[in-house]
Amino acid sequence: MSAAPDRMHQPDNELVDLVFTYMRERLQYDPVPLDHPGDGEHLKAQLAGLLNPNGNAPADVLKLYDHELSRAVISADSPRYLSFIPCAPTKAALLFDMVVSCASLQGISWLEAAGAIAAENQVLRLIADRAGLPESAGGTFVSGGSAGNLSALVVARDTARRTLGPDAKLRIAVCDQVHSSVKNTFNIIGVEAFKVPAVDRRFTGEALRAALAADPHPETVIAVVGTAGTTNEGIVDDLAGLAEVTRERGLWFHVDGAYGGAGLFAPSVRERYNGIEHADSFVVDPHKWLFAPFDCAALIYRNPQLARAVHTQDASYLDVLHTEGDEWNPTDYAYHLTRRARGLPLWFSLAVHGTQAYTDAIEAGLTLARETAALIEATEHLELLMDPQLSSVCFRRTGWTQQDYYRWSQQLLADQIGFVTPTGWDGETVARFAFLHPGTTIEMVEEILATMA
């Protein structure tokens, strides 16, 4: 007789204890190790035959994961992970992410998940308030900045088409510092980039106004994308100037704050975001600088009804969700339908720790960036490329070639001193720190810089 078809869904105390023990140990790592890049052939050999008709002992599978697979994943939550944009979730957020997973919590519609959605909306309201958006603002949590930018700019496009017609040529204004996901969005939604030259690496209102005045068909420009914290240098665009031009011309104003938007919680840099209160849409990734686990991005609209008109999906089986009243269906505000209640870990952590703890942690990254800049300026063979605007620091080691930077980066990781990858600066290969983890110390930075002697 074959095994019962529901055997996979029956309680298994031994399996629960096994996994919970591993999770408890992982949560208590101090510090979190960096680990190493994986070798494809070795991993292929370790995984060979694992997926078979009869399964495997849970302890053996977990051992394989712990000893082989997890060691081939560079830990973005390590305080020595200083590349790209790190992820440093709080322990409270990680623990509640397990609650979301073990209860299969989803956040599709008010009918099915009112409690989860109410909590998520409380966090969205907090972020909207920090940005100065009106009480009417609202949105949803999506997987990341790419999904948020795509969803928002689809609304910008379709809103413009109601006036210009479905076949009109449409362009969206950006400068060369805009995130790659915005460029990819243009390809997906069939609009062109209206490229405006940056001024000192910033997208300014003055440059936008001049570019529009010089263009023979400015009426085809329907939106403007400003950045609140470029990925490479942490630069916040001239949001106030951009907002002024968009209001003058009736253009959609989208702000990509995937990395830097969390600076709205930091008094020391809050004034740099002036103008964001005029945004029609805004994205910030809590899995970056708001200490939530992957994957979590907040997408907020000034007028959510415009997004609802674009993103609501119609089908007979969905009719029950589209009733009159105060119900809020997150599926109506982005291109998704099925979605995880990914905002809940952030909600739990904020409720546990309070907003001041978040401010303190963000300010710690800003302070470390400034201290590191001063240390670089005081080191003869190092050159600071610009004063840090947020928590990214770009610098060069005089006399080094691209190969030198890559060898240095690989050796740092091999020695588990740090994960610091090179980046580009006006066609030149340079070094870059991205500070986010409150556990990263100036002593760690000094240890890394000492290897560049």
Disulfide bonds with the S-S distance in Angstrom:
none
